[in-house]
């Protein structure tokens, strides 16, 4: 008998909890229990400030296969998802968001593909409903920049909504970097992977937890976790700027000997500001990498759990 785990991180999603659990349970009852297998829904309260935790506990009274993991504070979506996957006990683990933009009904296709022998079944967004043109453009740009700049094959237009086999989840458990980019890590571990397309729905209730500032930070995490290209680019640009500076210096010296060199305030300021700007940009890039090294070497745990609440086996069998 196979056990299927569905992992759902929640942060201030009180209004989405009942519908999310209802729809997910209906799908799992039909495609898992009717086959003679079993399932669990592992929810993670990522330090919510609203009534999300109470809503999850209320849902657990009606759904005994619901596991409630309460983190000690808000650690962020990627860490909360990691906590859920490390709590899950399933042979197949499905990670999805709690805002119902990832339709639970797609679980049936994921499980069917997994049973064909795939270790990872990722969901590729064919359309994204309820999102602005700016969000669609930046999301499209984000995935293509990440794909170009990283040294792993990360599928475009693919978020964290995916099914992973037990050996993939165990492999991810061995990666302990703090600035996590799960979709990149899943591609990095390898194994047999495939994608299925779907139309992403609009949020059921509430507002996005990924404004532009968080998306920019997320992009930095993805690029710096899997690519040294920004550092290499800094080196290449340094050589190019140095070459231009050398040529410019030679021209200035030649003009001086020819008596045609007149001091120019504008050219001097342009050179100073250009070189200073380049230096500050790449000191910042270097700082991003150094900051991540600093976070990593402190060796703190990725997250702290306040409680893990499971129903008793007797209540599940009733």
Secondary structure by P-SEA (a helix, b strand, c coil): cbbbbbbbbbcccccaaaaaaaaaaaaaaaccccccbbbbbbbbccccccaaaaaaaaaaaacccbbbbbccccccaaaaaaaaaaaccccbbbbbbccccccccaaaaaaaaaaacccbbbbbbcccccccaaaaaaaaaaaaaaaacccccccccccccccccaaaaaaaaacccccccaaaaaaaaccccbbbbbbbbccccccccccaaaaaaaaaaaaaaccaaaaaaaaaaaaaaaaaaaaaaaaaaaaaaaccbbbbaaaaaaaaaaaaaaaaaaaaaaaaaaaaaaaaaccccccccccccccccccccc
